[in-house]
Amino acid sequence: MEIHENYSLKGLNTFGIDVKARRVVCLEGSTKEDPLRFRHDVDALLKGEYLKLSYLVIGEGSNIVFTKDYEGTIVKVGERGVRGDDDGRYSYLTVGARMLTDEVVRISVENRYYGMENLSAIPGEIGAAVVQNVGAYGVELKDLVETVEAVDLQSGRWCTLKAGDCAFGYRMSLFKQQAGRWLIWQVKLRFNKTYAPIVTYKALADELQRRGIGSASQQQVRDVITELRWSKLPRPEEHGSAGSFFKNPVVEEAVAQRLKEAYPDMPLYPGNKLSAGWLIDRAGWKGRTLGAAGVWPKQALVLYNTGSCTGAEVVALARAIQQDVEQKFGVRLEPEAIIV
Ligand SMILES: Cc1cc2nc3c(=O)[nH]c(=O)nc-3n(C[C@H](O)[C@H](O)[C@H](O)COP(=O)(O)OP(=O)(O)OC[C@H]3O[C@@H](n4cnc5c(N)ncnc54)[C@H](O)[C@@H]3O)c2cc1C
């Protein structure tokens, strides 16, 4: 394993926030020559001093806002292999946690394993995607998870969790609820063998119609979603961000109805889910900045780094937005991004 002391995290978070960690430990992935390499590194991690102070397992840092130097150990997981199999009913991919989510989607599309194409172009690693139960265009990762292989860092046990044991919810999972306890190292995903695209999500349906695509192939769904996403979101290499900063709030039926009467053009999704982006926009924040943190002009749900912003500036902007939205609509926005 590789160990860096007093290490800058600027390149390890997509917001590009310049803080340091007391220590960064990179666990090596297994190789053909050394299939137990990862296990040995985890053993060394558990036996060493590394987890005595605070610690945090991270992926690509695309959903984290660091607000200060991290006085503990940042752990990065090395496993990235991929293996396919089939039980006649479904196809499966077993992937190392370090694999990029979009890379897994690409492999699934190339092999005509169906069901993950709507998650195209989500930044970050598949291990973290499980933690967040990432979702986009009408699909959530939980719809594909068969099992999750994780190390319980508190007991040192290696566990296989079935999807039903992972407490998946909207951008939520057991691993997020019990933050700090689990190190995910491998995920088994289940894919359909027959193609039944999910293209009812409005922005996707509209775009397919605009392009005159009647029955979209899996590759077309992937391509259209990728283009749609990058037409609205800041590219990590150009502007730092963590994607959607807030969750879409789910409110009581009475609140949803009151707001719909007051604002007939307000989007309202099944389950009384509101659009956080619409609320922020209507509260007047789209395109505005506070310090060096800003609200992305094409998508109000995204806070971004206008240059060299600090985590404290991002949090100050988020608080100002929360206050205004709560005052105007009586709805509390909760961050989707993890603030450290
Ligand atoms: C431009 C942009 C667009 C985005 N679009 C979407 C979107 O459409 N839908 C969506 O859901 N998200 C979206 N996101 C958010 C983000 O991409 C996802 O949450 C992603 O899964 C985070 O992956 P990561 O590797 O960067 O994780 P990190 O940000 O590094 O970590 C996220 C969380 O997972 C934990 N973690 C990471 N790896 C492990 C592991 N191996 N074991 C245990 N815990 C771990 C961390 O401790 C942290 O709590 C977007 C982000 C950006 C920047």
The ligand as an SDF file (V2000), in Angstrom:
LIG
                    3D

 53 58  0  0  0  0  0  0  0  0999 V2000
  -20.9330   16.7490  -12.4820 C   0  0  0  0  0  0  0  0  0  0  0  0
  -21.5030   15.7470  -11.5210 C   0  0  0  0  0  0  0  0  0  0  0  0
  -22.7000   15.0900  -11.8210 C   0  0  0  0  0  0  0  0  0  0  0  0
  -23.2690   14.1580  -10.9540 C   0  0  0  0  0  0  0  0  0  0  0  0
  -24.4410   13.5410  -11.2850 N   0  0  0  0  0  0  0  0  0  0  0  0
  -25.0160   12.6610  -10.4270 C   0  0  0  0  0  0  0  0  0  0  0  0
  -26.2590   12.0180  -10.7540 C   0  0  0  0  0  0  0  0  0  0  0  0
  -26.8260   12.2130  -11.8160 O   0  0  0  0  0  0  0  0  0  0  0  0
  -26.8010   11.1600   -9.8690 N   0  0  0  0  0  0  0  0  0  0  0  0
  -26.1910   10.8850   -8.6710 C   0  0  0  0  0  0  0  0  0  0  0  0
  -26.7400   10.0880   -7.9020 O   0  0  0  0  0  0  0  0  0  0  0  0
  -25.0090   11.4650   -8.3370 N   0  0  0  0  0  0  0  0  0  0  0  0
  -24.4210   12.3470   -9.1770 C   0  0  0  0  0  0  0  0  0  0  0  0
  -23.2410   12.9700   -8.8320 N   0  0  0  0  0  0  0  0  0  0  0  0
  -22.6400   12.6960   -7.5210 C   0  0  0  0  0  0  0  0  0  0  0  0
  -21.5070   11.6540   -7.5410 C   0  0  0  0  0  0  0  0  0  0  0  0
  -20.9980   11.4980   -8.8370 O   0  0  0  0  0  0  0  0  0  0  0  0
  -21.9500   10.2900   -7.0380 C   0  0  0  0  0  0  0  0  0  0  0  0
  -22.4460   10.3760   -5.7260 O   0  0  0  0  0  0  0  0  0  0  0  0
  -20.7810    9.2940   -7.0830 C   0  0  0  0  0  0  0  0  0  0  0  0
  -21.2440    7.9920   -6.8910 O   0  0  0  0  0  0  0  0  0  0  0  0
  -19.7030    9.5980   -6.0750 C   0  0  0  0  0  0  0  0  0  0  0  0
  -18.5990    8.7800   -6.4320 O   0  0  0  0  0  0  0  0  0  0  0  0
  -17.1520    9.1050   -5.9050 P   0  0  0  0  0  0  0  0  0  0  0  0
  -16.2790    7.9630   -6.2780 O   0  0  0  0  0  0  0  0  0  0  0  0
  -16.7100   10.4210   -6.3550 O   0  0  0  0  0  0  0  0  0  0  0  0
  -17.4050    9.0870   -4.3230 O   0  0  0  0  0  0  0  0  0  0  0  0
  -16.8760   10.0710   -3.1890 P   0  0  0  0  0  0  0  0  0  0  0  0
  -17.4220   11.4280   -3.4020 O   0  0  0  0  0  0  0  0  0  0  0  0
  -15.4120    9.9380   -3.0590 O   0  0  0  0  0  0  0  0  0  0  0  0
  -17.5670    9.4180   -1.9090 O   0  0  0  0  0  0  0  0  0  0  0  0
  -18.9690    9.4660   -1.7320 C   0  0  0  0  0  0  0  0  0  0  0  0
  -19.3150    8.7360   -0.4350 C   0  0  0  0  0  0  0  0  0  0  0  0
  -19.0460    7.3540   -0.5670 O   0  0  0  0  0  0  0  0  0  0  0  0
  -18.1210    6.9190    0.4380 C   0  0  0  0  0  0  0  0  0  0  0  0
  -17.2610    5.9290   -0.2330 N   0  0  0  0  0  0  0  0  0  0  0  0
  -16.6000    6.1020   -1.4190 C   0  0  0  0  0  0  0  0  0  0  0  0
  -15.9990    4.9540   -1.7990 N   0  0  0  0  0  0  0  0  0  0  0  0
  -16.2940    4.0410   -0.8220 C   0  0  0  0  0  0  0  0  0  0  0  0
  -15.9700    2.6630   -0.6250 C   0  0  0  0  0  0  0  0  0  0  0  0
  -15.2350    1.9680   -1.5170 N   0  0  0  0  0  0  0  0  0  0  0  0
  -16.4250    2.0510    0.4870 N   0  0  0  0  0  0  0  0  0  0  0  0
  -17.1830    2.7110    1.3960 C   0  0  0  0  0  0  0  0  0  0  0  0
  -17.5210    4.0140    1.2680 N   0  0  0  0  0  0  0  0  0  0  0  0
  -17.0770    4.6600    0.1730 C   0  0  0  0  0  0  0  0  0  0  0  0
  -17.3940    8.1620    0.8930 C   0  0  0  0  0  0  0  0  0  0  0  0
  -16.9380    8.0320    2.2140 O   0  0  0  0  0  0  0  0  0  0  0  0
  -18.5010    9.1950    0.7850 C   0  0  0  0  0  0  0  0  0  0  0  0
  -19.3330    9.0870    1.9100 O   0  0  0  0  0  0  0  0  0  0  0  0
  -22.6310   13.8830   -9.7120 C   0  0  0  0  0  0  0  0  0  0  0  0
  -21.4130   14.5300   -9.4100 C   0  0  0  0  0  0  0  0  0  0  0  0
  -20.8500   15.4350  -10.3040 C   0  0  0  0  0  0  0  0  0  0  0  0
  -19.5510   16.1100   -9.9570 C   0  0  0  0  0  0  0  0  0  0  0  0
  1  2  1  0
  2  3  1  0
  2 52  2  0
  3  4  2  0
  4  5  1  0
  4 50  1  0
  5  6  2  0
  6  7  1  0
  6 13  1  0
  7  8  2  0
  7  9  1  0
  9 10  1  0
 10 11  2  0
 10 12  1  0
 12 13  2  0
 13 14  1  0
 14 15  1  0
 14 50  1  0
 15 16  1  0
 16 17  1  0
 16 18  1  0
 18 19  1  0
 18 20  1  0
 20 21  1  0
 20 22  1  0
 22 23  1  0
 23 24  1  0
 24 25  2  0
 24 26  1  0
 24 27  1  0
 27 28  1  0
 28 29  2  0
 28 30  1  0
 28 31  1  0
 31 32  1  0
 32 33  1  0
 33 34  1  0
 33 48  1  0
 34 35  1  0
 35 36  1  0
 35 46  1  0
 36 37  1  0
 36 45  1  0
 37 38  2  0
 38 39  1  0
 39 40  1  0
 39 45  2  0
 40 41  1  0
 40 42  2  0
 42 43  1  0
 43 44  2  0
 44 45  1  0
 46 47  1  0
 46 48  1  0
 48 49  1  0
 50 51  2  0
 51 52  1  0
 52 53  1  0
M  END
$$$$
